[in-house]
Amino acid sequence: TVFSMRISAFLLVIGRVASEVGLFLGALVYLIVSFASAISSLNQKLKDFAGMHMGALTLWEMALGMYPTSHFEGIIEQPFVMIATSIFVILIAIFLMNLLIAQLNGAYQVVYEDMVGFARLNRAAIIVTTLEQVSEKRWSRFIQSLKFEERLEFNEGDIGLPGGLQVTEPSNANPTTVDTIRRFGGSTSPTMPWPQEENLDGDDDKFDRLEKLITRATKNMGSRGGSKKGGSSSAGASGSGGGSASAGASEEG
């Protein structure tokens, strides 16, 4: 469960909805004991209900669908026993089963929103417990292998800050046209004030407007070129049609 968030979340959900299954089993046991004691006290001679223990076992088999169908002939001959067992089967098959499904569905919807967070907390707790068992020498060797004191390289030749882990990716995976890193010259002493950013927003707005203007002009030039080609072809077609018409008129004359 430490290596898979989905399996960890699934196990947490099972633990949360197990209480609903426990309530269902408690209600089932209560109904079995109640109906078994009631049927065994009736004036009947069925072996399956000869005593409370035999009646409870018979009702348990009915609830699980394991009761032999040939034994129902004896129950049909006893009207009160048939009525009691019919009510029991209706309560179990229709009421309790549908109630269990509704409870599981409602509990899952409530837990589903936070199960990934619970899984991450569980993983964090396991990691913290494991780190307590790591020796100091081994932990120091692991920290040194991460090389946090070395400066990270943003791009080729662009050295950045230390204290991180570098993860590379293809250059065309996330193309960016605007550099989000603000660079300032001068001392990097913590006591020095942060330099003022003069007209930074105005310059960005100007570049954005210029880029939009160039894009719009490129689209307009493409649309005008298409219209000019269409106009020249139509003009040529009309000129050729007019020439043929005038030639036909001269022949008739």
C-alpha positions as CSV (number, residue, x, y, z in Angstrom):
1,T,0.0,0.0,0.0
2,V,3.0,2.3,0.4
3,F,3.9,2.1,-3.3
4,S,0.4,2.4,-4.7
5,M,-2.0,5.2,-3.8
6,R,-5.0,3.5,-5.4
7,I,-4.6,0.3,-3.4
8,S,-4.0,2.3,-0.2
9,A,-7.1,4.4,-0.8
10,F,-9.1,1.2,-1.6
11,L,-8.1,-0.4,1.7
12,L,-9.0,2.7,3.6
13,V,-12.4,2.7,2.0
14,I,-12.9,-1.0,3.0
15,G,-12.1,-0.1,6.6
16,R,-14.6,2.8,6.6
17,V,-17.5,0.8,5.1
18,A,-16.8,-2.3,7.2
19,S,-18.8,-0.8,10.1
20,E,-21.9,-0.7,7.8
21,V,-21.5,-4.4,7.1
22,G,-21.2,-5.0,10.8
23,L,-24.5,-3.3,11.4
24,F,-26.1,-5.5,8.7
25,L,-24.8,-8.7,10.3
26,G,-26.0,-7.5,13.7
27,A,-29.5,-6.9,12.4
28,L,-29.5,-10.3,10.6
29,V,-28.5,-12.1,13.8
30,Y,-31.2,-10.3,15.8
31,L,-33.9,-11.3,13.2
32,I,-32.7,-14.9,13.1
33,V,-32.8,-15.2,16.9
34,S,-36.2,-13.5,17.2
35,F,-37.9,-15.6,14.5
36,A,-36.2,-18.8,15.6
37,S,-37.5,-18.4,19.2
38,A,-40.9,-17.4,17.9
39,I,-41.3,-20.4,15.5
40,S,-39.9,-22.9,18.0
41,S,-42.5,-21.9,20.5
42,L,-45.4,-22.7,18.1
43,N,-47.3,-25.9,18.1
44,Q,-45.5,-27.6,15.2
45,K,-43.6,-30.8,14.6
46,L,-41.0,-29.8,12.1
47,K,-37.5,-31.2,12.7
48,D,-35.9,-28.1,11.2
49,F,-37.5,-26.0,13.9
50,A,-37.3,-28.4,16.8
51,G,-35.7,-26.0,19.3
52,M,-34.2,-22.6,19.0
53,H,-30.8,-23.7,17.8
54,M,-32.3,-25.8,14.9
55,G,-34.6,-22.9,14.0
56,A,-31.7,-20.4,14.0
57,L,-29.7,-22.8,11.7
58,T,-32.6,-23.2,9.3
59,L,-33.2,-19.5,9.1
60,W,-29.5,-18.9,8.5
61,E,-29.6,-21.3,5.6
62,M,-32.7,-19.5,4.2
63,A,-30.9,-16.2,4.4
64,L,-28.0,-17.5,2.5
65,G,-30.1,-19.4,0.0
66,M,-28.8,-22.8,1.1
67,Y,-32.0,-24.3,2.4
68,P,-33.1,-27.4,0.5
69,T,-36.2,-26.8,-1.6
70,S,-37.6,-30.3,-0.7
71,H,-38.0,-29.2,2.9
72,F,-40.4,-26.4,2.0
73,E,-43.1,-29.0,1.6
74,G,-43.3,-29.6,5.3
75,I,-43.3,-25.8,6.0
76,I,-46.3,-25.3,3.6
77,E,-48.3,-27.8,5.7
78,Q,-47.8,-25.6,8.7
79,P,-49.6,-22.3,8.0
80,F,-48.2,-20.3,10.9
81,V,-44.6,-21.5,10.2
82,M,-45.1,-20.6,6.5
83,I,-46.3,-17.1,7.4
84,A,-43.4,-16.5,9.9
85,T,-40.7,-17.8,7.4
86,S,-42.2,-15.7,4.6
87,I,-42.0,-12.6,6.7
88,F,-38.4,-13.4,7.6
89,V,-37.4,-14.0,4.0
90,I,-39.1,-10.7,2.9
91,L,-37.3,-8.8,5.6
92,I,-33.9,-10.2,4.7
93,A,-34.1,-10.3,0.9
94,I,-35.9,-7.0,0.3
95,F,-35.4,-4.7,3.3
96,L,-32.0,-5.6,4.8
97,M,-30.2,-6.2,1.5
98,N,-31.4,-3.0,-0.1
99,L,-30.6,-1.1,3.2
100,L,-27.1,-2.5,3.1
101,I,-26.5,-1.4,-0.5
102,A,-27.8,2.1,0.3
103,Q,-25.5,2.3,3.4
104,L,-22.5,1.2,1.5
105,N,-23.2,3.6,-1.4
106,G,-23.7,6.5,1.0
107,A,-20.6,5.7,3.1
108,Y,-18.5,5.3,-0.1
109,Q,-19.6,8.7,-1.5
110,V,-18.7,10.4,1.8
111,V,-15.2,8.7,2.1
112,Y,-14.4,8.9,-1.7
113,E,-13.8,12.7,-1.5
114,D,-11.1,12.3,1.1
115,M,-9.7,8.8,0.5
116,V,-6.7,10.0,-1.5
117,G,-5.9,12.5,1.2
118,F,-6.2,9.7,3.8
119,A,-4.0,7.5,1.7
120,R,-1.3,10.2,1.6
121,L,-1.5,10.7,5.3
122,N,-1.1,7.0,5.8
123,R,1.9,6.9,3.6
124,A,3.4,9.9,5.4
125,A,2.9,8.2,8.7
126,I,4.7,5.0,7.4
127,I,7.6,7.1,6.1
128,V,8.0,8.9,9.3
129,T,8.0,5.7,11.3
130,T,10.5,4.2,8.9
131,L,12.8,7.2,9.1
132,E,13.0,6.8,12.9
133,Q,14.7,3.5,12.4
134,V,17.4,4.8,10.0
135,S,20.8,5.4,11.5
136,E,22.3,8.9,11.6
137,K,25.3,7.8,9.5
138,R,23.1,6.3,6.8
139,W,20.9,9.4,6.8
140,S,23.9,11.7,6.4
141,R,25.2,9.7,3.5
142,F,21.8,9.9,1.8
143,I,21.6,13.7,2.3
144,Q,25.1,14.1,0.8
145,S,24.2,12.0,-2.2
146,L,21.4,14.4,-3.1
147,K,23.9,17.3,-3.5
148,F,21.7,20.0,-2.2
149,E,24.7,22.4,-2.0
150,E,25.2,22.4,-5.7
151,R,23.5,25.1,-7.8
152,L,20.9,23.9,-10.2
153,E,21.1,24.6,-13.9
154,F,17.9,26.1,-15.4
155,N,19.1,25.9,-19.0
156,E,22.4,25.2,-20.6
157,G,24.8,27.7,-19.0
158,D,22.1,29.3,-16.9
159,I,23.1,28.5,-13.3
160,G,20.4,29.0,-10.7
161,L,20.0,28.4,-6.9
162,P,21.1,25.4,-4.8
163,G,18.9,23.3,-2.5
164,G,16.8,21.4,-5.0
165,L,16.5,18.3,-7.2
166,Q,16.8,18.8,-10.9
167,V,14.3,17.0,-13.1
168,T,14.9,17.2,-16.9
169,E,12.3,17.0,-19.6
170,P,12.3,17.4,-23.4
171,S,12.6,21.0,-24.6
172,N,9.4,20.7,-26.7
173,A,7.3,19.2,-23.9
174,N,6.3,22.6,-22.3
175,P,7.3,25.4,-24.6
176,T,7.3,28.9,-23.1
177,T,7.6,32.2,-24.9
178,V,7.9,34.4,-21.7
179,D,10.7,33.9,-19.2
180,T,9.1,33.8,-15.7
181,I,12.5,34.2,-13.9
182,R,13.2,37.8,-13.0
183,R,16.9,38.5,-13.1
184,F,18.7,41.5,-11.4
185,G,22.3,42.4,-11.4
186,G,24.3,43.3,-8.3
187,S,24.9,41.8,-4.9
188,T,22.9,38.9,-3.6
189,S,23.4,39.8,0.1
190,P,20.3,39.2,2.2
191,T,20.8,42.6,3.8
192,M,20.5,44.4,0.5
193,P,17.0,45.7,-0.4
194,W,15.2,44.1,-3.3
195,P,15.7,46.2,-6.5
196,Q,12.8,48.2,-7.8
197,E,10.9,46.9,-10.8
198,E,10.4,50.0,-12.9
199,N,7.8,49.9,-15.7
200,L,7.9,46.1,-15.7
201,D,4.1,45.6,-16.2
202,G,4.0,48.3,-18.9
203,D,6.7,46.6,-20.9
204,D,5.0,43.3,-20.6
205,D,1.7,44.8,-21.8
206,K,3.5,46.5,-24.7
207,F,5.0,43.2,-25.8
208,D,1.7,41.4,-25.5
209,R,-0.1,44.0,-27.6
210,L,2.7,43.9,-30.2
211,E,2.5,40.1,-30.4
212,K,-1.3,40.2,-30.8
213,L,-0.9,42.9,-33.5
214,I,1.6,40.9,-35.5
215,T,-0.7,37.8,-35.3
216,R,-3.7,39.8,-36.4
217,A,-1.7,41.3,-39.3
218,T,-0.5,37.9,-40.4
219,K,-4.0,36.6,-40.5
220,N,-5.2,39.6,-42.5
221,M,-2.4,39.3,-45.0
222,G,-3.3,35.6,-45.5
223,S,-7.0,36.4,-46.0
224,R,-6.3,39.3,-48.4
225,G,-3.9,37.1,-50.5
226,G,-6.7,34.5,-50.9
227,S,-9.2,37.1,-52.0
228,K,-6.8,38.7,-54.5
229,K,-6.2,35.3,-56.1
230,G,-10.0,34.7,-56.4
231,G,-10.5,38.2,-57.9
232,S,-7.8,37.7,-60.5
233,S,-9.2,34.4,-61.6
234,S,-12.7,35.7,-61.9
235,A,-11.5,38.8,-63.8
236,G,-9.6,36.5,-66.2
237,A,-12.6,34.4,-66.7
238,S,-14.8,37.4,-67.5
239,G,-12.2,38.9,-69.8
240,S,-12.0,35.7,-71.8
241,G,-15.8,35.4,-71.9
242,G,-16.1,39.0,-73.2
243,G,-13.4,38.4,-75.9
244,S,-15.2,35.3,-77.2
245,A,-18.5,37.2,-77.3
246,S,-17.0,40.1,-79.3
247,A,-15.3,37.7,-81.7
248,G,-18.7,36.0,-82.3
249,A,-20.3,39.4,-83.0
250,S,-17.6,40.3,-85.6
251,E,-18.1,37.0,-87.4
252,E,-21.8,37.6,-87.7
253,G,-21.2,41.1,-89.1
